Amino acid sequence: MEMERRILKATWGCNGNLEPLYEVEDEDDEILVTFDLPCVRKEDVEINTTEDTVEVIAKMSNAVCWERWGVVQKEISFQSFRRQIRLPEPVEPGKAHASLKNGILRITLPKIRRKVLINIE
């Protein structure tokens, strides 16, 4: 069983959304993707998936503000998470399932298994 793990730091995009931390685990039959979504309720999460990508859009229950005071004063606030990632192998989007517990979103995506019958002459 080959397992690939990638963790990226949370950053903010140019559209004012935070890009959440995530982890991708490539297992035998499925791909597991875990997102860190603090301050998010289940009903505020939208998951879009294709054979090779997963996109998560989640509205926060409370806005997060960041301030920096000094020579240059900056203030920015975020009200949602948004991240699209490319998957390491094709998956079956219609068979995916997800759960959200304590700010951790887990998405299980079954891999596409193509079987080819080979005739013997």
C-alpha positions as a Markdown table, in Angstrom:
| # | Residue | x | y | z |
|---|---|---|---|---|
| 1 | Met | 0.0 | 0.0 | 0.0 |
| 2 | Glu | 1.5 | 3.3 | -1.1 |
| 3 | Met | 0.6 | 6.3 | 0.9 |
| 4 | Glu | 1.4 | 9.9 | -0.2 |
| 5 | Arg | 1.0 | 12.7 | 2.3 |
| 6 | Arg | 1.1 | 16.4 | 1.5 |
| 7 | Ile | 0.5 | 19.1 | 3.9 |
| 8 | Leu | 0.4 | 22.7 | 2.8 |
| 9 | Lys | 0.3 | 25.8 | 5.0 |
| 10 | Ala | -2.8 | 27.9 | 5.2 |
| 11 | Thr | -2.6 | 31.0 | 3.0 |
| 12 | Trp | -5.0 | 33.6 | 1.7 |
| 13 | Gly | -5.9 | 34.0 | -1.9 |
| 14 | Cys | -6.3 | 37.3 | -3.8 |
| 15 | Asn | -10.1 | 37.0 | -3.4 |
| 16 | Gly | -10.1 | 37.3 | 0.4 |
| 17 | Asn | -10.6 | 33.6 | 1.1 |
| 18 | Leu | -8.3 | 31.5 | 3.3 |
| 19 | Glu | -6.8 | 28.5 | 1.7 |
| 20 | Pro | -7.1 | 25.7 | 4.4 |
| 21 | Leu | -4.5 | 23.2 | 5.4 |
| 22 | Tyr | -5.1 | 19.8 | 3.7 |
| 23 | Glu | -3.7 | 16.4 | 3.5 |
| 24 | Val | -3.9 | 13.8 | 0.7 |
| 25 | Glu | -3.5 | 10.1 | 1.4 |
| 26 | Asp | -3.2 | 7.8 | -1.6 |
| 27 | Glu | -4.3 | 4.3 | -0.6 |
| 28 | Asp | -4.9 | 1.1 | -2.6 |
| 29 | Asp | -8.6 | 1.6 | -3.4 |
| 30 | Glu | -9.3 | 5.2 | -2.5 |
| 31 | Ile | -7.9 | 8.6 | -1.9 |
| 32 | Leu | -8.5 | 10.3 | 1.4 |
| 33 | Val | -8.5 | 14.1 | 1.5 |
| 34 | Thr | -8.6 | 15.9 | 4.9 |
| 35 | Phe | -9.2 | 19.6 | 5.2 |
| 36 | Asp | -8.8 | 21.7 | 8.4 |
| 37 | Leu | -11.9 | 24.0 | 8.5 |
| 38 | Pro | -12.2 | 25.6 | 12.0 |
| 39 | Cys | -15.3 | 27.7 | 12.7 |
| 40 | Val | -17.3 | 26.0 | 10.0 |
| 41 | Arg | -20.6 | 24.2 | 10.2 |
| 42 | Lys | -21.6 | 21.2 | 8.1 |
| 43 | Glu | -24.4 | 23.2 | 6.3 |
| 44 | Asp | -21.9 | 25.9 | 5.3 |
| 45 | Val | -19.6 | 23.5 | 3.3 |
| 46 | Glu | -19.8 | 22.9 | -0.5 |
| 47 | Ile | -17.7 | 20.2 | -2.0 |
| 48 | Asn | -17.3 | 20.0 | -5.8 |
| 49 | Thr | -15.4 | 17.1 | -7.3 |
| 50 | Thr | -14.4 | 15.8 | -10.7 |
| 51 | Glu | -12.3 | 12.7 | -11.7 |
| 52 | Asp | -9.1 | 14.6 | -11.0 |
| 53 | Thr | -9.9 | 17.6 | -8.6 |
| 54 | Val | -11.7 | 18.4 | -5.4 |
| 55 | Glu | -12.8 | 21.9 | -4.5 |
| 56 | Val | -14.0 | 22.9 | -1.0 |
| 57 | Ile | -15.8 | 26.2 | -0.3 |
| 58 | Ala | -16.8 | 26.8 | 3.3 |
| 59 | Lys | -18.3 | 29.9 | 5.0 |
| 60 | Met | -17.0 | 30.6 | 8.5 |
| 61 | Ser | -19.4 | 31.1 | 11.3 |
| 62 | Asn | -17.3 | 34.0 | 12.6 |
| 63 | Ala | -15.0 | 36.2 | 10.5 |
| 64 | Val | -11.3 | 36.0 | 11.3 |
| 65 | Cys | -9.4 | 39.4 | 11.4 |
| 66 | Trp | -5.7 | 40.0 | 11.2 |
| 67 | Glu | -4.2 | 43.3 | 12.2 |
| 68 | Arg | -0.6 | 44.5 | 12.0 |
| 69 | Trp | 0.4 | 47.7 | 13.6 |
| 70 | Gly | 3.8 | 49.4 | 13.0 |
| 71 | Val | 5.2 | 51.6 | 10.3 |
| 72 | Val | 2.7 | 50.1 | 7.9 |
| 73 | Gln | -0.7 | 49.3 | 9.3 |
| 74 | Lys | -2.7 | 46.5 | 7.8 |
| 75 | Glu | -6.0 | 44.9 | 8.6 |
| 76 | Ile | -7.7 | 42.1 | 6.7 |
| 77 | Ser | -10.6 | 39.8 | 7.5 |
| 78 | Phe | -11.6 | 36.5 | 6.1 |
| 79 | Gln | -15.1 | 35.0 | 6.1 |
| 80 | Ser | -14.6 | 31.8 | 4.1 |
| 81 | Phe | -12.3 | 29.0 | 3.1 |
| 82 | Arg | -11.7 | 28.0 | -0.6 |
| 83 | Arg | -9.3 | 25.5 | -2.0 |
| 84 | Gln | -9.1 | 23.4 | -5.1 |
| 85 | Ile | -6.6 | 20.5 | -5.3 |
| 86 | Arg | -5.5 | 18.1 | -8.0 |
| 87 | Leu | -5.8 | 14.5 | -7.1 |
| 88 | Pro | -3.0 | 12.0 | -7.7 |
| 89 | Glu | -5.2 | 9.5 | -9.6 |
| 90 | Pro | -8.7 | 9.5 | -11.2 |
| 91 | Val | -11.6 | 8.9 | -8.9 |
| 92 | Glu | -15.3 | 8.2 | -9.1 |
| 93 | Pro | -17.0 | 11.5 | -8.0 |
| 94 | Gly | -20.5 | 9.9 | -7.7 |
| 95 | Lys | -19.3 | 7.4 | -5.1 |
| 96 | Ala | -17.5 | 9.9 | -2.8 |
| 97 | His | -18.6 | 10.6 | 0.7 |
| 98 | Ala | -17.6 | 13.1 | 3.4 |
| 99 | Ser | -17.8 | 13.9 | 7.1 |
| 100 | Leu | -17.2 | 17.0 | 9.2 |
| 101 | Lys | -16.4 | 16.6 | 12.8 |
| 102 | Asn | -14.7 | 19.2 | 15.1 |
| 103 | Gly | -13.5 | 21.3 | 12.2 |
| 104 | Ile | -12.0 | 18.4 | 10.3 |
| 105 | Leu | -13.5 | 17.6 | 6.9 |
| 106 | Arg | -12.7 | 14.1 | 5.6 |
| 107 | Ile | -13.5 | 13.2 | 2.0 |
| 108 | Thr | -13.2 | 9.6 | 0.8 |
| 109 | Leu | -12.9 | 9.2 | -3.0 |
| 110 | Pro | -12.9 | 5.7 | -4.5 |
| 111 | Lys | -10.4 | 5.3 | -7.3 |
| 112 | Ile | -11.5 | 4.4 | -10.8 |
| 113 | Arg | -10.6 | 0.8 | -11.6 |
| 114 | Arg | -10.7 | 0.0 | -15.2 |
| 115 | Lys | -10.7 | -3.7 | -16.1 |
| 116 | Val | -9.8 | -4.9 | -19.5 |
| 117 | Leu | -10.5 | -8.4 | -20.7 |
| 118 | Ile | -7.7 | -9.9 | -22.8 |
| 119 | Asn | -8.6 | -12.6 | -25.3 |
| 120 | Ile | -6.2 | -15.5 | -25.7 |
| 121 | Glu | -5.6 | -16.7 | -29.2 |
